[in-house]
């Protein structure tokens, strides 16, 4: 009876098999032999859809980047020198964006270790070389996967609540000259970048971010009702553009989290209490919007990543009609670094997916970068 040499299976067959593997097994698959690592690196078939991973900080004793797998409730430690001493400021299509204290931005595919260097970003020269402000970039996303096409655009939101973009081949970043107020978030939707923010305490704006030499922000003139004390997000959902408002109120921080963070940033603790979602009707002349009561049994993952939509019927362990959120750098002085949760839009209730004690326990050797988690979805 002849035996099968699994290492000699055709590459297309091996690639098809990888499409059924969750992310950890997908990369374990690549460690088996030379042919199998070729399949993983070429990525003709990505891993099976699964819950996004949470990207945390670096382990101070090893320098390894820490990831948290929600599906397994388990931490992974990965040596990624390309991201050493970088603040992870976003993710798109399986790529992470890292920025160092000199405002150099790098895109890294963490499992293949592919990387792409972008020009330095100059939002505010006064803060350069200051290690406390390398999170001057709050969010970074791209419009396409670098593995699929070489012409792509990156859009970032700065701590100054401005946006800037870089297109492949450009020598520098471009900052649109017209400003509407404080921008919170950006999204790539139907071939365009859109941004959301607020002008004052009761006015939300959504703008089309025009690209090109005369870049400007073009208002969509939608009247979205604004809640107090909210952080705003944009997301694409089934061909629609959604505006999310994550509302925060005063709460009581845990003792250790308060000590670890508030020694430097003394401020009342704030925590998420509510998330409200509106759908923008872009095709109608009256520029209307409507509130969403549910997510059609899907889940939405928001933060400084490109928003991710998951179908819980295909991904075990994912909650339906739920928004999984992380806190963002502007929150840190108010949320004490532990405002991470799941909001059920139907039941109107909150739950935790990651323990704050894991962020701030005395045994933890994570660096301060852990307090800015980022969602990473497999691509």
Phi and psi in degrees as a GROMACS rama.xvg file:
@    title "Ramachandran Plot"
@    xaxis  label "Phi"
@    yaxis  label "Psi"
@TYPE xy
-75.9358  149.258  UNK-2
-102.749  155.258  UNK-3
-96.1289  129.123  UNK-4
-91.7985  99.0662  UNK-5
-63.1579  -25.5879  UNK-6
-69.5245  -16.6766  UNK-7
-101.369  8.94666  UNK-8
-62.0542  146.207  UNK-9
-55.2869  144.076  UNK-10
-63.2765  -33.4294  UNK-11
-68.4935  -33.9623  UNK-12
-68.9616  -44.856  UNK-13
-60.2022  -42.1536  UNK-14
-61.3315  -40.632  UNK-15
-63.5815  -39.2917  UNK-16
-63.3766  -34.879  UNK-17
-67.0608  -21.233  UNK-18
-68.4447  -11.2568  UNK-19
-99.2683  -1.15246  UNK-20
-95.0736  137.758  UNK-21
-67.4403  164.4  UNK-22
-55.557  -46.5422  UNK-23
-59.2049  -44.4837  UNK-24
-70.173  -30.0948  UNK-25
-59.1849  -42.9468  UNK-26
-84.8236  -24.4597  UNK-27
-65.8461  -36.1362  UNK-28
-55.85  -41.8798  UNK-29
-69.3231  -14.2428  UNK-30
-89.775  -1.07288  UNK-31
-72.4349  -51.0197  UNK-32
-159.601  176.663  UNK-33
-61.3633  -46.332  UNK-34
-63.3661  -37.6891  UNK-35
-72.7484  -34.0435  UNK-36
-68.1951  -31.5323  UNK-37
-61.7176  -42.0267  UNK-38
-61.6879  -44.8252  UNK-39
-65.9392  -42.6628  UNK-40
-68.9094  -34.9534  UNK-41
-76.1594  -25.0233  UNK-42
52.6547  44.508  UNK-43
-67.0505  -27.321  UNK-44
-129.519  123.623  UNK-45
-80.1003  174.011  UNK-46
-68.0088  166.361  UNK-47
-62.9931  150.518  UNK-48
-61.4773  138.927  UNK-49
-155.148  176.947  UNK-50
-63.4216  137.852  UNK-51
-59.9003  153.891  UNK-52
-90.0905  153.955  UNK-53
-99.5388  120.095  UNK-54
-89.8974  120.893  UNK-55
-105.923  -149.425  UNK-56
-94.6539  -159.179  UNK-57
-101.099  144.154  UNK-58
-74.3058  119.995  UNK-59
-66.8524  -22.1646  UNK-60
-84.2994  -25.8379  UNK-61
-119.015  -18.8717  UNK-62
77.4569  4.57127  UNK-63
-79.518  145.195  UNK-64
-77.4527  139.607  UNK-65
-103.039  129.832  UNK-66
-119.18  148.796  UNK-67
-120.638  122.807  UNK-68
-95.7441  109.367  UNK-69
-62.4943  -37.3012  UNK-70
-63.349  -35.4554  UNK-71
-101.602  -7.2645  UNK-72
53.0297  49.3713  UNK-73
-141.657  142.952  UNK-74
-89.186  144.067  UNK-75
-121.612  143.396  UNK-76
-116.931  119.773  UNK-77
-125.244  135.479  UNK-78
-83.7717  107.399  UNK-79
-127.895  82.9091  UNK-80
-55.7208  -29.5225  UNK-81
-63.061  -19.8075  UNK-82
-111.108  9.61545  UNK-83
-63.4742  130.7  UNK-84
58.3157  31.2803  UNK-85
-109.945  142.544  UNK-86
-85.2255  122.795  UNK-87
-78.2837  115.014  UNK-88
-112.62  12.3654  UNK-89
164.939  173.922  UNK-90
-157.017  145.911  UNK-91
-152.709  135.426  UNK-92
54.5448  33.9846  UNK-93
83.9635  0.747707  UNK-94
-100.778  141.012  UNK-95
-100.692  146.741  UNK-96
-106.45  127.552  UNK-97
-122.544  143.067  UNK-98
-128.273  135.419  UNK-99
-99.5485  -176.058  UNK-100
-70.1605  -12.7423  UNK-101
-96.3506  8.85605  UNK-102
66.7111  24.5154  UNK-103
-80.1589  130.934  UNK-104
-109.944  136.279  UNK-105
-134.074  138.465  UNK-106
-100.833  132.955  UNK-107
-135.376  129.382  UNK-108
-89.9795  106.573  UNK-109
-65.9431  -24.2272  UNK-110
-91.4414  -34.9351  UNK-111
-90.3788  -15.3482  UNK-112
68.3761  15.9933  UNK-113
-66.1336  145.402  UNK-114
-143.721  158.108  UNK-115
-144.503  122.858  UNK-116
-91.0631  132.833  UNK-117
-105.186  161.067  UNK-118
-62.6476  154.547  UNK-119
-60.7972  147.52  UNK-120
-106.486  134.017  UNK-121
-121.661  79.2729  UNK-122
-77.6375  -43.1322  UNK-123
-149.016  98.2418  UNK-124
-57.1697  -26.2775  UNK-125
-65.4024  -24.9543  UNK-126
-96.297  -2.07475  UNK-127
-61.7929  147.471  UNK-128
67.6548  12.2454  UNK-129
-101.318  110.882  UNK-130
-63.8229  -17.223  UNK-131
-81.6815  -5.30643  UNK-132
-127.86  25.0054  UNK-133
-78.0356  1.21733  UNK-134
-96.8548  30.3521  UNK-135
-59.5498  -23.7106  UNK-136
-95.0069  114.283  UNK-137
-85.0189  -31.7124  UNK-138
-154.018  143.617  UNK-139
-141.957  133.157  UNK-140
-140.875  163.578  UNK-141
-124.117  164.228  UNK-142
-90.3735  -18.7901  UNK-143
-145.729  165.634  UNK-144
-80.2386  127.528  UNK-145
-60.4424  -26.8474  UNK-146
-73.7536  -18.2476  UNK-147
-99.1666  -29.6373  UNK-148
-154.32  146.441  UNK-149
-86.9548  -18.85  UNK-150
-94.657  111.981  UNK-151
-145.505  165.862  UNK-152
-127.938  139.173  UNK-153
-113.7  133.977  UNK-154
-119.759  135.491  UNK-155
-127.592  154.159  UNK-156
-113.685  128.879  UNK-157
-92.6336  163.688  UNK-158
-61.7195  -22.8573  UNK-159
-78.3889  3.09461  UNK-160
63.888  32.7524  UNK-161
-106.115  163.079  UNK-162
-113.44  155.057  UNK-163
-146.58  151.721  UNK-164
-134.999  154.699  UNK-165
-135.579  131.068  UNK-166
-109.989  143.057  UNK-167
-53.0317  128.619  UNK-168
100.581  -19.7908  UNK-169
-71.7219  140.241  UNK-170
-75.7705  -25.5316  UNK-171
-141.758  173.804  UNK-172
-81.5502  154.983  UNK-173
-117.525  130.272  UNK-174
-109.082  116.128  UNK-175
-54.4068  138.615  UNK-176
-79.4641  -20.8724  UNK-177
-99.2872  132.005  UNK-178
-121.871  141.192  UNK-179
-104.033  -18.8051  UNK-180
154.791  -146.827  UNK-181
-90.8565  113.671  UNK-182
-87.7254  133.103  UNK-183
-100.344  -37.6939  UNK-184
-152.039  159.26  UNK-185
-135.87  157.172  UNK-186
-149.388  150.153  UNK-187
-100.442  120.68  UNK-188
-144.468  124.421  UNK-189
51.7136  43.4354  UNK-190
81.2496  7.00949  UNK-191
-134.779  158.093  UNK-192
-95.2627  137.089  UNK-193
-124.364  151.374  UNK-194
-129.54  152.558  UNK-195
-131.039  146.732  UNK-196
-169.61  -157.218  UNK-197
-144.6  150.886  UNK-198
-97.0763  -42.7361  UNK-199
-145.622  -165.811  UNK-200
-70.4253  -10.097  UNK-201
-135.71  18.2458  UNK-202
-135.771  115.348  UNK-203
-94.7904  143.453  UNK-204
-126.778  147.155  UNK-205
-123.849  130.308  UNK-206
-128.851  151.142  UNK-207
-87.4637  120.24  UNK-208
-86.7252  103.052  UNK-209
-72.7812  137.161  UNK-210
-99.8255  164.31  UNK-211
115.663  179.519  UNK-212
-64.9535  -29.391  UNK-213
-105.888  49.9094  UNK-214
-60.6582  136.132  UNK-215
-150.313  167.071  UNK-216
-101.57  122.776  UNK-217
-110.174  116.633  UNK-218
-68.1665  140.963  UNK-219
-89.1806  -10.6525  UNK-220
61.296  29.0813  UNK-221
-86.1937  133.896  UNK-222
-93.1005  91.5558  UNK-223
-93.8204  122.196  UNK-224
-59.235  131.139  UNK-225
-103.292  132.695  UNK-226
-93.444  152.844  UNK-227
-72.9141  151.44  UNK-228
54.4652  56.1839  UNK-229
-124.421  150.819  UNK-230
-107.376  134.867  UNK-231
-103.333  145.55  UNK-232
-134.63  157.133  UNK-233
-119.497  145.134  UNK-234
-151.078  145.815  UNK-235
-91.9641  132.767  UNK-236
-141.501  109.212  UNK-237
52.6166  45.7753  UNK-238
79.8465  6.44981  UNK-239
-114.159  153.888  UNK-240
-101.766  121.341  UNK-241
-106.368  144.667  UNK-242
-113.414  121.801  UNK-243
-109.402  140.404  UNK-244
-121.858  117.806  UNK-245
-97.0339  109.595  UNK-246
-90.5111  137.802  UNK-247
-123.331  144.9  UNK-248
-136.148  164.769  UNK-249
-63.5857  139.008  UNK-250
-144.914  -170.067  UNK-251
-113.499  117.402  UNK-252
-76.0824  155.01  UNK-253
-68.0173  153.293  UNK-254
-58.203  -46.908  UNK-255
-69.6799  -41.1906  UNK-256
-61.4529  -38.9492  UNK-257
-64.3663  -41.7157  UNK-258
-68.7858  -41.1038  UNK-259
-67.6958  -35.2774  UNK-260
-102.305  -42.4236  UNK-261
-77.6746  -8.51563  UNK-262
-59.19  -35.8972  UNK-263
-96.656  -34.2873  UNK-264
-123.162  76.5125  UNK-265
-67.1248  117.854  UNK-266
-162.811  147.589  UNK-267
-59.2306  140.629  UNK-268
-69.8569  135.303  UNK-269
-123.483  142.171  UNK-270
-141.766  152.315  UNK-271
-67.2652  134.925  UNK-272
-123.355  -17.2795  UNK-273
-162.316  148.006  UNK-274
-132.726  126.736  UNK-275
-117.149  135.959  UNK-276
-121.153  132.055  UNK-277
-120.981  144.656  UNK-278
-102.066  129.34  UNK-279
-89.0186  132.828  UNK-280
-95.8576  89.7581  UNK-281
-74.4436  -20.6877  UNK-282
-88.8766  -8.82939  UNK-283
-94.516  143.821  UNK-284
-67.4992  -30.1389  UNK-285
-78.2655  -0.625496  UNK-286
55.0905  50.7077  UNK-287
-92.8217  170.334  UNK-288
-144.429  159.714  UNK-289
-140.387  145.935  UNK-290
-78.1574  140.404  UNK-291
-97.823  131.442  UNK-292
-91.0441  -17.1456  UNK-293
-157.521  178.412  UNK-294
-117.017  31.82  UNK-295
53.4196  42.1484  UNK-296
66.7294  18.1279  UNK-297
-101.433  174.285  UNK-298
-124.442  148.104  UNK-299
-124.468  132.745  UNK-300
-114.174  116.253  UNK-301
-124.534  155.908  UNK-302
166.568  -139.131  UNK-303
-90.3937  17.3994  UNK-304
-99.3497  165.034  UNK-305
-63.737  124.936  UNK-306
-53.4793  139.309  UNK-307
-116.077  132.704  UNK-308
-106.908  131.647  UNK-309
-125.236  138.003  UNK-310
-94.2029  106.868  UNK-311
-60.5598  -22.0848  UNK-312
-67.6654  -20.2447  UNK-313
-104.808  -12.9453  UNK-314
-126.374  104.391  UNK-315
-60.2008  143.376  UNK-316
88.4696  0.295417  UNK-317
-98.8647  134.408  UNK-318
-79.5763  143.783  UNK-319
-84.3468  148.568  UNK-320
52.3732  41.6056  UNK-321
-125.337  146.905  UNK-322
-110.992  119.18  UNK-323
-92.9241  123.083  UNK-324
-127.699  154.486  UNK-325
-117.186  161.087  UNK-326
-79.0569  162.964  UNK-327
-120.278  161.237  UNK-328
-49.3376  -39.5011  UNK-329
-63.8619  -20.23  UNK-330
-76.2324  -20.9145  UNK-331
-61.447  -34.929  UNK-332
-73.9252  -14.5801  UNK-333
-111.082  -26.6706  UNK-334
-100.003  -4.28166  UNK-335
61.4053  23.5024  UNK-336
74.1516  18.9332  UNK-337
-136.241  22.9147  UNK-338
-91.3752  73.8397  UNK-339
-123.392  131.392  UNK-340
-168.159  -175.195  UNK-341
-124.598  126.673  UNK-342
-109.329  121.953  UNK-343
-87.6907  113.107  UNK-344
-70.1502  -27.3478  UNK-345
-83.7563  -47.6352  UNK-346
-82.1182  -11.7411  UNK-347
57.0346  49.3526  UNK-348
-142.638  160.631  UNK-349
-110.949  151.56  UNK-350
-144.828  162.727  UNK-351
-99.3427  144.587  UNK-352
-114.196  -9.3668  UNK-353
-147.739  130.368  UNK-354
-73.8047  129.46  UNK-355
-58.7348  -30.0631  UNK-356
-63.4003  -28.142  UNK-357
-68.7926  -26.2913  UNK-358
-76.8107  -35.3637  UNK-359
-124.622  15.1119  UNK-360
-65.8625  152.621  UNK-361
-65.0734  -23.5026  UNK-362
-82.4863  -13.4947  UNK-363
-69.2713  137.414  UNK-364
-110.794  16.4874  UNK-365
-66.0724  148.221  UNK-366
-80.845  176.319  UNK-367
-61.3928  -19.3166  UNK-368
-62.4126  -17.3468  UNK-369
-63.7861  -22.4091  UNK-370
-78.4329  2.91674  UNK-371
-121.848  73.4563  UNK-372
-69.9381  154.69  UNK-373
-133.804  136.059  UNK-374
-76.9398  137.942  UNK-375
-126.974  115.928  UNK-376
-101.445  138.592  UNK-377
-65.7338  149.725  UNK-378
